[in-house]
């Protein structure tokens, strides 16, 4: 077995189409099939049902998808072994739901990288309640969490202040030619957080049956295969919608939600700076957050420069117009000349974790 066979398998799992997968992997279909069979031989399990049209994953294949993703995750992290992963060296650990790995986190990281050299993330996939436990114990620096007004978040999160970094919404997608055809409806599992969001805002749809899934990628794959409707985060399928591979079924239901960044009590200083800047920027102007992040990046590692005063000046001007207060996010509370500044970064903690009450309602 080699790593490329894992990538081959995940590509097929995403597309459920051998021809399309072969094209994406820059190989022939026969070559791809040989590599997949080699992987199945190594594992001693049949992963793909080739008798169905389109192809589908066997139960073993569905079980193997998250394992394959995690293996690639770990290998990619190890390949960056020369990067400073530990908090003491400037690395930032971050957890997020699987759906955020496709668009939300890459955009967050890419925007951050425009001006922030030397910042490295150690990402990890975690569901809602796992992320809450990791955050409380400071086993992660940051957590990306989805929040919906009608679905309570885990009680552990109420200890922390959220910094809203993005918005998204659940959409019902279908094959472009579906019309009012009655099709299976693939939905997030009700034990997941986005599954609970769907339960809170569900709408009647023409469906033969409702099929729950633990991972949004499975729902997308069934919809792309042209045999189902699905309920998915819009950010996960926006490229498919733009390319005409999927269409949004318009509804009157409001399924918008917020994506927030939380910071652990003992997070690294750089993680706290990223969180504080997001919190300040979003409270003053959501549209300025990425500009401010870039400015913070340019200041880090070289001390503060005149850019920090420009950032603070623009935010003070903007906050004056909004009638809100602005707290400087300059690291180390220093001016460009290094003199102390009587401002503090906002706190990511609302109250001591020792005062929190445990939730009696399990939330995934």
Buried (B, 14 or more C-beta within 10 A) or exposed (E): EEEEBBBBBBBBBBBBBBEBBBBBBEBEBEEBBBBBBBBBEEBEBBBBEEEEEBBBBBEBBBEBBBEBBEEBBEEEBEEEEEBBBEBEEBBBBBBBBBBBBBBBBEBBBEBBBEBBEEBBBBBBBBBBBBBBEBBBEBBBBBBBBBBBEEBBBBBBBBBBBBBBBBEBBBBBBBBEEBEEEEBBBBBBBEBBBBBBBBEEBBEEBBBEEBBBBBBBBBBBBBBBBBBBBBBBBBBBBBEBBEEEBBBBBEBEBEBBBBBBBBBBBEBBBBBBBBBBBBBBBBBBBEEBBBBBBBBBBBBBEEEBEEBBBEBBEBBEEBBEEEEEEBBBBBBEBBBBEEEEBEEEBBBBEBEEBEEBEEBEEEBB
